[in-house]
Amino acid sequence: MRPYPDLISSKLPNTGTSIFAVMSQLAVEHGAVNLSQGFPDFEVSPILIELVAQNMRDGHNQYAPMPGLPRLREAIAAKTERLYGAQYDPDTEITVTAGATQALFAAISAFVREDDEVIVFEPAYDSYIPAIKLNGGVTISSKLKPPHYRIDWDEVRRLVTSRTKMIIINSPHNPTGSILEKEDMMQLEKIVQNNGIMVLSDEVYEHIIFEGKKHESVCLYPGLAERSLVTCSFGKTFHATGWKTGYCVAPANLMKEFRKTHQFMVFCSNTPVQYALAEYLQTPDHYEGLGPFYQAKRDYFLNALKGSRFTFTPAGGTYFQQLNYKAISDEDEMTFAERLIKEHKVAGVPTSSFYNKPHNNHMLRFCFAKSEETLQKAADILCKL
């Protein structure tokens, strides 16, 4: 059947399939070691799996309350206070979501209106800009400064206008692995004080931070927390990305509007998983060891690459590492990434895909949330280039 022309005008005419899906599909087609999409290739804790199964057997298989299971929201509140000293009311200031990306979309949809400006730092996680566009907002981009990918706060001040509605931050940062420091948070706090600018803080890798540093959450800064929505991910924390369960914390006045959007997107998230997480969170060592756990994987991967022609700055957090291939090829990032898959059987993600406009720094992002066997196999290939 031929479609009626007026029905197919795209709201995102320049947006295709997510780069993660594209590169993973290419990896499957060519039998490549897949270090592109950010998911672990090792198992979820058997204790957590058994908790989910037990709650299924116990009959917890119907809709959860729209904001999330009360006992899980209480556990999130306790965790947030324990880590950051910030108190959030489980009834009015915490919502469990179907993953952090859904939380991000709900937050943007709830507050960004036609022609509102949203400051985004590039390279940026690929859901931010499409969500802004779909809600009629205008993306104002500020480029992070390599090799350490720092924010130029003087530039941010110049970008702020009377139409600035929101600033989106992400730390630890995907795709660069950089982290925000205390000075960054203080600069941000000064910029948004005494105006109507909101902060959307993507903190899904909050527990994956290296060299003994602490995560500088907006929750630590009252002047930021009072105007911020914070999104977090259980999938990233507990190696269960396919469960698509996350949450958002925010002051009650912001959370009230967030929930209005959330309820019509998904209504609620997975019920037996929520029951299981509520119990699992009672033991904090499940997430307190994530930093050293992933730092060991980062170091294993980078040590295995010492004989290669790639150059790099070690990631400060997340489970992603950028590698510069300038000494190997002058090709643009997508061309090199595709050839790496097809000819050499290793999949990474071109960092250029995290920019709104064409960009080429000769960088690929690789996920090291993998077994040592997988990392060694990939490194052996990369060292031969």
TORDOBA-49074 format. One record per residue (C-alpha): residue number from 1; x, z, y. Coordinates in steps of 0.05 Angstrom, whole numbers, plus 32768, in hexadecimal, padded with zeros to 4 digits. Layout:
N
{NUM; {X; Z; Y}}
...
***
This chain:
385
{1; {8000; 8000; 8000}}
{2; {801B; 7FED; 8045}}
{3; {801E; 802A; 8073}}
{4; {7FFA; 8028; 80B5}}
{5; {8031; 8020; 80EB}}
{6; {8019; 8057; 8119}}
{7; {801C; 808A; 80E1}}
{8; {8067; 8085; 80D5}}
{9; {8086; 8094; 8119}}
{10; {80BD; 80C6; 8109}}
{11; {80C5; 8108; 812F}}
{12; {810E; 8108; 8118}}
{13; {8121; 80BE; 811A}}
{14; {816C; 80CB; 8116}}
{15; {8169; 80FF; 80DF}}
{16; {8173; 80EE; 8096}}
{17; {8179; 8117; 8057}}
{18; {81A2; 8157; 805E}}
{19; {81EC; 8149; 8055}}
{20; {81EF; 817F; 801F}}
{21; {81BD; 815B; 7FF4}}
{22; {81DF; 8118; 8001}}
{23; {8225; 8130; 7FEC}}
{24; {820B; 8158; 7FB1}}
{25; {81E6; 811B; 7F97}}
{26; {8225; 80F0; 7F9F}}
{27; {824B; 8126; 7F79}}
{28; {821A; 8122; 7F40}}
{29; {821A; 80D6; 7F3E}}
{30; {8266; 80D3; 7F3B}}
{31; {8274; 8111; 7F11}}
{32; {829B; 8132; 7F49}}
{33; {82AE; 817B; 7F50}}
{34; {8279; 8192; 7F82}}
{35; {8295; 81BD; 7FBA}}
{36; {8264; 81A0; 7FEC}}
{37; {8223; 81C7; 7FE9}}
{38; {8228; 8211; 7FF5}}
{39; {8213; 8230; 7FB3}}
{40; {823B; 825A; 7F80}}
{41; {8249; 823E; 7F3B}}
{42; {824C; 8284; 7F1C}}
{43; {8213; 82B0; 7F05}}
{44; {81E5; 82DF; 7F2B}}
{45; {81EC; 8329; 7F17}}
{46; {81C9; 8333; 7ED4}}
{47; {81AD; 8374; 7EF0}}
{48; {818A; 834F; 7F28}}
{49; {8170; 8319; 7EF9}}
{50; {8154; 834E; 7ECB}}
{51; {8132; 8370; 7F07}}
{52; {8110; 832F; 7F19}}
{53; {80FA; 8323; 7ED1}}
{54; {80E1; 836A; 7ECA}}
{55; {80B7; 8364; 7F08}}
{56; {809A; 8322; 7EEE}}
{57; {8088; 8345; 7EAD}}
{58; {806B; 837F; 7ED5}}
{59; {803A; 834F; 7EF5}}
{60; {8057; 8348; 7F3B}}
{61; {8049; 82FE; 7F3D}}
{62; {8015; 82F5; 7F74}}
{63; {801C; 82EF; 7FBF}}
{64; {8046; 8323; 7FE2}}
{65; {802F; 833D; 8026}}
{66; {803C; 8309; 805C}}
{67; {8075; 8331; 807E}}
{68; {8094; 8342; 803B}}
{69; {808F; 837A; 8008}}
{70; {808F; 83BD; 802E}}
{71; {80C3; 83DC; 8001}}
{72; {80F2; 83A1; 800C}}
{73; {80E9; 83A4; 8058}}
{74; {80F9; 83EE; 8054}}
{75; {8138; 83DF; 802D}}
{76; {814C; 83AA; 8060}}
{77; {8141; 83DC; 8099}}
{78; {816C; 8410; 8075}}
{79; {81A3; 83DD; 8068}}
{80; {81A3; 83C5; 80B1}}
{81; {81A7; 840B; 80CC}}
{82; {81DE; 841D; 809B}}
{83; {8208; 83E1; 80AD}}
{84; {81FB; 83DA; 80F8}}
{85; {81DA; 841A; 810F}}
{86; {819D; 83F2; 8125}}
{87; {8157; 840B; 8116}}
{88; {8121; 83D7; 8106}}
{89; {80DA; 83EB; 80F5}}
{90; {80CA; 83CF; 80AF}}
{91; {8081; 83C6; 80C2}}
{92; {808A; 839F; 8103}}
{93; {80D1; 8387; 8109}}
{94; {80E6; 836A; 80C5}}
{95; {80CA; 832E; 80A0}}
{96; {80E0; 8314; 805C}}
{97; {80E5; 82C8; 805C}}
{98; {80ED; 828E; 802B}}
{99; {8137; 8289; 8039}}
{100; {815D; 828D; 807B}}
{101; {8152; 8244; 808D}}
{102; {8107; 8251; 808E}}
{103; {8113; 828E; 80B9}}
{104; {813C; 8263; 80EA}}
{105; {8105; 822F; 80EE}}
{106; {80CF; 8263; 80F8}}
{107; {80F6; 8284; 8130}}
{108; {8102; 8243; 8154}}
{109; {80BA; 822D; 814A}}
{110; {809F; 826E; 8164}}
{111; {80C3; 826D; 81A6}}
{112; {80DD; 8227; 81B9}}
{113; {80AC; 81FE; 81E2}}
{114; {80AE; 81B8; 81FE}}
{115; {80ED; 81AC; 8227}}
{116; {8109; 81F2; 821B}}
{117; {8155; 81EF; 8215}}
{118; {8179; 820E; 81DA}}
{119; {81C5; 8216; 81DB}}
{120; {81E5; 8206; 8198}}
{121; {822E; 820A; 8185}}
{122; {8249; 81CE; 8160}}
{123; {825A; 81C3; 8129}}
{124; {8218; 81E4; 8117}}
{125; {81F1; 81F1; 80D8}}
{126; {81C6; 81B3; 80CF}}
{127; {8181; 81D2; 80D6}}
{128; {8187; 81EB; 811E}}
{129; {8182; 81AA; 8145}}
{130; {814A; 818A; 811C}}
{131; {8120; 81C9; 8123}}
{132; {812B; 81C9; 816F}}
{133; {8117; 817F; 8173}}
{134; {80D9; 8188; 8148}}
{135; {80C1; 81BE; 8178}}
{136; {80CD; 8194; 81B7}}
{137; {810B; 81B9; 81CD}}
{138; {814B; 819D; 81E9}}
{139; {818E; 81AB; 81C7}}
{140; {81C7; 81BD; 81F5}}
{141; {8208; 81B8; 81CE}}
{142; {8248; 81DF; 81D9}}
{143; {8282; 81CB; 81AC}}
{144; {82AB; 8201; 818A}}
{145; {82F5; 81FC; 8198}}
{146; {8322; 81EB; 815C}}
{147; {834B; 8200; 8137}}
{148; {832C; 8245; 813A}}
{149; {82E8; 822C; 8152}}
{150; {82DD; 825E; 818A}}
{151; {82A4; 825D; 81BC}}
{152; {82B5; 824A; 8204}}
{153; {828A; 827E; 8228}}
{154; {8299; 8260; 826D}}
{155; {827B; 821F; 8254}}
{156; {823E; 8245; 823A}}
{157; {8233; 8263; 827F}}
{158; {8234; 821D; 829D}}
{159; {8202; 8205; 8269}}
{160; {81CF; 823B; 8278}}
{161; {8195; 8223; 82A4}}
{162; {8150; 823B; 82B7}}
{163; {8136; 8216; 827A}}
{164; {8165; 8239; 8248}}
{165; {8137; 825B; 8215}}
{166; {8165; 826C; 81DC}}
{167; {81AE; 826F; 81C6}}
{168; {81BC; 8267; 817B}}
{169; {81FA; 8289; 815F}}
{170; {8214; 8289; 8118}}
{171; {8249; 82BA; 80FF}}
{172; {826A; 82B6; 80CE}}
{173; {8265; 826C; 80DE}}
{174; {8250; 8232; 80B3}}
{175; {8275; 8202; 80AE}}
{176; {82B5; 821B; 80CE}}
{177; {82BB; 8261; 80B1}}
{178; {82CA; 827E; 80F6}}
{179; {82AF; 82C2; 810B}}
{180; {8298; 82DF; 814D}}
{181; {82BF; 831A; 8168}}
{182; {82A8; 8356; 8191}}
{183; {82BE; 8332; 81D1}}
{184; {8291; 82F7; 81C0}}
{185; {8255; 8324; 81B8}}
{186; {8263; 8347; 81FA}}
{187; {8268; 8303; 821D}}
{188; {8226; 82ED; 81FF}}
{189; {8206; 832E; 8213}}
{190; {821B; 8323; 825B}}
{191; {8200; 82DC; 825C}}
{192; {81BA; 82EE; 8243}}
{193; {81AF; 832E; 826B}}
{194; {817A; 832E; 82A1}}
{195; {815B; 82EC; 828C}}
{196; {812A; 82D1; 8259}}
{197; {815E; 82B4; 8229}}
{198; {8154; 82C5; 81DF}}
{199; {8189; 82C7; 81A9}}
{200; {817F; 82AC; 8163}}
{201; {81B8; 82C8; 8138}}
{202; {81C5; 82A7; 80F5}}
{203; {81E8; 82DE; 80CD}}
{204; {81DF; 82C5; 8086}}
{205; {8229; 82D1; 8075}}
{206; {822A; 8317; 8093}}
{207; {824C; 8335; 8056}}
{208; {827E; 82FD; 804B}}
{209; {82B4; 830D; 807D}}
{210; {82FE; 8313; 8071}}
{211; {833F; 8338; 8082}}
{212; {8319; 837A; 8086}}
{213; {82F4; 8366; 80C6}}
{214; {82AE; 837D; 80D4}}
{215; {8272; 8351; 80E2}}
{216; {825F; 8351; 812B}}
{217; {8213; 834E; 8123}}
{218; {81E7; 8349; 8160}}
{219; {81C7; 8388; 8144}}
{220; {8204; 83AF; 815B}}
{221; {81F6; 839E; 81A4}}
{222; {81B5; 83BA; 81C1}}
{223; {81B6; 8389; 81FB}}
{224; {81B6; 8350; 81C9}}
{225; {818A; 836F; 8193}}
{226; {8150; 8379; 81C3}}
{227; {814B; 832D; 81CD}}
{228; {8164; 8313; 8189}}
{229; {8149; 82FB; 8148}}
{230; {817A; 8305; 810E}}
{231; {8175; 82DC; 80CF}}
{232; {8195; 82F1; 808D}}
{233; {8198; 82D7; 8045}}
{234; {8192; 82FA; 8002}}
{235; {81A4; 82B8; 7FE1}}
{236; {81E9; 82B6; 8001}}
{237; {81F4; 8300; 7FF5}}
{238; {81E0; 8303; 7FAC}}
{239; {81F7; 82BE; 7F94}}
{240; {81AE; 82A7; 7F8B}}
{241; {81A4; 826F; 7FBD}}
{242; {816C; 8251; 7F93}}
{243; {8140; 828E; 7F9C}}
{244; {8138; 827C; 7FE6}}
{245; {812D; 82C3; 7FFF}}
{246; {8145; 82DC; 8043}}
{247; {812C; 8304; 807D}}
{248; {8128; 830A; 80C8}}
{249; {812E; 8349; 80F3}}
{250; {8119; 834B; 813C}}
{251; {80F7; 8379; 816F}}
{252; {80AC; 8381; 8164}}
{253; {8098; 8354; 819E}}
{254; {80C2; 831B; 8183}}
{255; {80B0; 8328; 813A}}
{256; {8066; 8324; 814B}}
{257; {806E; 82DC; 8162}}
{258; {809E; 82CC; 8129}}
{259; {806A; 82E1; 80F5}}
{260; {8035; 82B4; 8115}}
{261; {8060; 8278; 8103}}
{262; {807B; 8294; 80C1}}
{263; {8036; 829F; 80A3}}
{264; {8022; 8256; 80AB}}
{265; {8064; 823B; 8090}}
{266; {8069; 8261; 804E}}
{267; {803C; 829E; 8056}}
{268; {806A; 82C7; 8029}}
{269; {80A7; 82C1; 7FFC}}
{270; {80B3; 82CD; 7FB2}}
{271; {8092; 830E; 7F9B}}
{272; {80B9; 8323; 7F5D}}
{273; {80FB; 8313; 7F80}}
{274; {80E5; 8340; 7FB9}}
{275; {80D7; 837A; 7F89}}
{276; {811A; 8370; 7F68}}
{277; {8141; 836D; 7FA9}}
{278; {811F; 83AC; 7FC3}}
{279; {813C; 83D2; 7F88}}
{280; {817F; 83AE; 7F87}}
{281; {818D; 83BE; 7FD0}}
{282; {818D; 8408; 7FC0}}
{283; {81D5; 83FF; 7FA9}}
{284; {81FF; 83E5; 7FE4}}
{285; {823D; 83D5; 7FBB}}
{286; {8219; 8395; 7FA5}}
{287; {8228; 8377; 7FE9}}
{288; {8261; 83A3; 8004}}
{289; {8294; 8381; 7FD8}}
{290; {8283; 833A; 7FEC}}
{291; {82B9; 8333; 8020}}
{292; {82F3; 8342; 7FF1}}
{293; {82D1; 831B; 7FB9}}
{294; {82CD; 82DA; 7FE1}}
{295; {830F; 82E5; 8005}}
{296; {8330; 82E3; 7FC1}}
{297; {830E; 82A1; 7FB2}}
{298; {8322; 8285; 7FF6}}
{299; {836A; 829A; 7FEA}}
{300; {836A; 827D; 7FA4}}
{301; {8351; 823A; 7FBD}}
{302; {8382; 8237; 7FF8}}
{303; {83BD; 824B; 7FCD}}
{304; {83AB; 8214; 7F9C}}
{305; {83AD; 81E3; 7FD6}}
{306; {83F2; 81F6; 7FF0}}
{307; {8411; 81B7; 7FD2}}
{308; {83DD; 8189; 7FF2}}
{309; {83DF; 8162; 8033}}
{310; {83A1; 8185; 804D}}
{311; {83A9; 81B5; 8087}}
{312; {837C; 81F1; 8095}}
{313; {836E; 8231; 80BA}}
{314; {8356; 8265; 8087}}
{315; {830C; 8274; 808F}}
{316; {82FC; 82B7; 80AE}}
{317; {82BA; 82BD; 8089}}
{318; {8284; 8297; 8061}}
{319; {8296; 8274; 8020}}
{320; {82AA; 8233; 8042}}
{321; {82EF; 8219; 8053}}
{322; {82FE; 81DE; 8080}}
{323; {8337; 81B0; 806E}}
{324; {8357; 817E; 809D}}
{325; {836A; 813C; 807B}}
{326; {838B; 811A; 80B7}}
{327; {83CD; 8115; 8091}}
{328; {83AA; 80F0; 8059}}
{329; {837C; 80BE; 807B}}
{330; {8363; 80A5; 80BE}}
{331; {831E; 8097; 80A2}}
{332; {82E1; 80B7; 80C2}}
{333; {82C8; 80F5; 809F}}
{334; {828C; 80D7; 807B}}
{335; {82B5; 809C; 8061}}
{336; {82EC; 80C9; 8048}}
{337; {82BA; 80FA; 8029}}
{338; {8297; 80C3; 8003}}
{339; {82D8; 80A5; 7FEB}}
{340; {82EF; 80EA; 7FD5}}
{341; {82B2; 80EF; 7FA9}}
{342; {82B2; 80A9; 7F8D}}
{343; {82FC; 80A0; 7F81}}
{344; {8317; 80E6; 7F78}}
{345; {82DA; 810D; 7F5F}}
{346; {82D9; 8147; 7F91}}
{347; {829F; 8152; 7FC0}}
{348; {82A4; 8172; 8005}}
{349; {8279; 816C; 8044}}
{350; {828F; 8146; 8082}}
{351; {8290; 8177; 80BC}}
{352; {8278; 813F; 80E9}}
{353; {8233; 8147; 80C9}}
{354; {822D; 818A; 80EE}}
{355; {822F; 8168; 8132}}
{356; {81F5; 8148; 8157}}
{357; {821D; 810B; 816C}}
{358; {8254; 80E5; 8147}}
{359; {8293; 810F; 8140}}
{360; {82D3; 810A; 8119}}
{361; {8308; 8141; 8113}}
{362; {831F; 812B; 80CD}}
{363; {8300; 816A; 80B0}}
{364; {82DA; 8176; 806F}}
{365; {82B8; 81B7; 805B}}
{366; {82C1; 81D1; 8015}}
{367; {829A; 8209; 7FF3}}
{368; {82C6; 823B; 7FCE}}
{369; {828C; 8264; 7FB1}}
{370; {82A2; 824A; 7F6D}}
{371; {82C6; 8261; 7F2F}}
{372; {8312; 825F; 7F2F}}
{373; {830E; 8227; 7EFB}}
{374; {82E4; 81FD; 7F2A}}
{375; {8311; 820B; 7F66}}
{376; {8350; 81FB; 7F3F}}
{377; {8333; 81BA; 7F25}}
{378; {8321; 81A4; 7F6C}}
{379; {8364; 81BA; 7F89}}
{380; {838B; 8195; 7F54}}
{381; {8368; 8155; 7F69}}
{382; {8370; 8162; 7FB4}}
{383; {83BA; 8170; 7FAC}}
{384; {83C4; 8129; 7F91}}
{385; {83A9; 8107; 7FCF}}
***
